[in-house]
């Protein structure tokens, strides 16, 4: 399948190539310094791909072997990276589509569609609270046994207990809220949430091979391994994530796989009000609504700063500090990150979208600093239309 964004170049799209070259040089330097073995970056504007590059190694060869030997492999255009929490926005988009189908409202309670979810005082939690990280159960855990047993998954999320009153705080839910979203999708549609995401979100956009929530066995060779930072000269593979079972699970809050150009295209769709290369999947008013700031100046207690939460992504806002989207970003810029490794965003004012993936789960201190530099360089390239 042809990639849906026609290829172009920065100059033709009103982008200054010099900041983009500096951005790529920063990524290359970080690889040389040992911060991550491999990476991808992509920048698009107004329905065209301005930049897409792969760097370094997708899978690190064992000591003494070379890339291409004994499992080592360089990163290339075919590589898919673990998106971690960038997956949240893809899952949220599936929920938005249920609203557009007239099957759900953002003000609906989860229990209105999954009655047993009302257990343990959760009966009044709304879809909006769930997807803006106000649900009240950020530490809840879904065990691996639920990955392919969806009756057990529904029972497990229904038995979640509250840590605080829903709506009283903003605190990032790393995984639990989007497992609830998966159960909600399945309860309403009768479909496996992974199939619904593929059929309604990625396939209509021509991105089914670029953004995958639930990686099939036939594409496992495309998955870049994910690592912890170097110890004594070598990267440490993250055993829990580098498995066929994890790839197939499509954990809805953090287990999708994608390419940088695929997510740059997905965010092009969002920046353009729900359409990509002639394929419309969402209405402009829906995009405007879900990218609003629903949490105002309230501090996200997990992040330690206001996150300006939308119903899926967060936005830049006008606070002095920003996470991931770039300090100099336009206030309406919105997107999401992946823990210690990635960030994707769109600036709907300029029509620019951006995606960066790496395959090492770095410290938040390094990751936040890196993404501020890289994202800000991408913003510096934007020239007046």
RADA-V529068 format. One record per residue. N is the residue number from 1. PHI is phi in whole degrees, 0 to 359 (NA if undefined). Layout:
{{N;PHI} {N;PHI}}
This chain:
{{1;NA} {2;291} {3;293} {4;287} {5;264} {6;299} {7;280} {8;219} {9;214} {10;304} {11;300} {12;293} {13;253} {14;72} {15;241} {16;284} {17;290} {18;293} {19;297} {20;291} {21;293} {22;296} {23;300} {24;295} {25;294} {26;298} {27;298} {28;297} {29;295} {30;297} {31;294} {32;298} {33;277} {34;88} {35;281} {36;200} {37;282} {38;213} {39;198} {40;221} {41;218} {42;214} {43;226} {44;225} {45;209} {46;50} {47;82} {48;226} {49;269} {50;273} {51;204} {52;209} {53;224} {54;246} {55;224} {56;69} {57;238} {58;281} {59;228} {60;280} {61;289} {62;303} {63;306} {64;93} {65;261} {66;255} {67;306} {68;96} {69;253} {70;50} {71;98} {72;287} {73;203} {74;290} {75;287} {76;213} {77;297} {78;275} {79;293} {80;244} {81;253} {82;297} {83;276} {84;45} {85;284} {86;301} {87;299} {88;303} {89;288} {90;295} {91;296} {92;300} {93;300} {94;295} {95;293} {96;303} {97;293} {98;295} {99;296} {100;295} {101;285} {102;78} {103;262} {104;203} {105;236} {106;295} {107;273} {108;295} {109;278} {110;299} {111;295} {112;295} {113;244} {114;233} {115;305} {116;289} {117;295} {118;293} {119;302} {120;63} {121;79} {122;261} {123;295} {124;258} {125;290} {126;265} {127;300} {128;298} {129;298} {130;302} {131;270} {132;251} {133;63} {134;239} {135;290} {136;100} {137;223} {138;296} {139;265} {140;298} {141;239} {142;250} {143;287} {144;301} {145;301} {146;274} {147;302} {148;242} {149;243} {150;280} {151;291} {152;294} {153;301} {154;298} {155;295} {156;295} {157;290} {158;293} {159;269} {160;306} {161;248} {162;279} {163;258} {164;199} {165;293} {166;306} {167;88} {168;276} {169;219} {170;247} {171;213} {172;308} {173;260} {174;301} {175;219} {176;297} {177;298} {178;277} {179;295} {180;297} {181;301} {182;298} {183;297} {184;298} {185;302} {186;292} {187;295} {188;279} {189;261} {190;75} {191;252} {192;304} {193;302} {194;293} {195;293} {196;295} {197;299} {198;296} {199;288} {200;253} {201;255} {202;277} {203;297} {204;299} {205;273} {206;76} {207;243} {208;298} {209;266} {210;249} {211;228} {212;230} {213;255} {214;103} {215;284} {216;289} {217;303} {218;291} {219;242} {220;298} {221;292} {222;277} {223;285} {224;289} {225;289} {226;247} {227;232} {228;267} {229;303} {230;302} {231;231} {232;53} {233;92} {234;228} {235;286} {236;251} {237;298} {238;274} {239;301} {240;292} {241;265} {242;269} {243;229} {244;298} {245;294} {246;295} {247;300} {248;288} {249;297} {250;59} {251;311} {252;291} {253;257} {254;182} {255;234} {256;283} {257;240} {258;202} {259;261} {260;296} {261;291} {262;296} {263;285} {264;297} {265;290} {266;302} {267;286} {268;298} {269;302} {270;293} {271;296} {272;270} {273;81} {274;108} {275;230} {276;221} {277;51} {278;89} {279;261} {280;263} {281;242} {282;218} {283;274} {284;305} {285;295} {286;297} {287;298} {288;301} {289;289} {290;288} {291;262} {292;293} {293;271} {294;265} {295;246} {296;55} {297;268} {298;295} {299;283} {300;283} {301;294} {302;282} {303;272} {304;82} {305;203} {306;295} {307;254} {308;52} {309;287} {310;265} {311;273} {312;136} {313;276} {314;245} {315;243} {316;292} {317;65} {318;238} {319;284} {320;300} {321;263} {322;221} {323;246} {324;82} {325;277} {326;100} {327;304} {328;271} {329;299} {330;300} {331;305} {332;274} {333;302} {334;223} {335;175} {336;200} {337;244} {338;234} {339;312} {340;64} {341;216} {342;200} {343;200} {344;222} {345;202} {346;225} {347;251} {348;291} {349;285} {350;267} {351;81} {352;265} {353;232} {354;212} {355;213} {356;226} {357;231} {358;228} {359;243} {360;220} {361;274} {362;282} {363;296} {364;297} {365;300} {366;292} {367;298} {368;297} {369;294} {370;302} {371;292} {372;296} {373;292} {374;294} {375;296} {376;295} {377;297} {378;297} {379;295} {380;297} {381;283} {382;284} {383;257} {384;302} {385;291}}
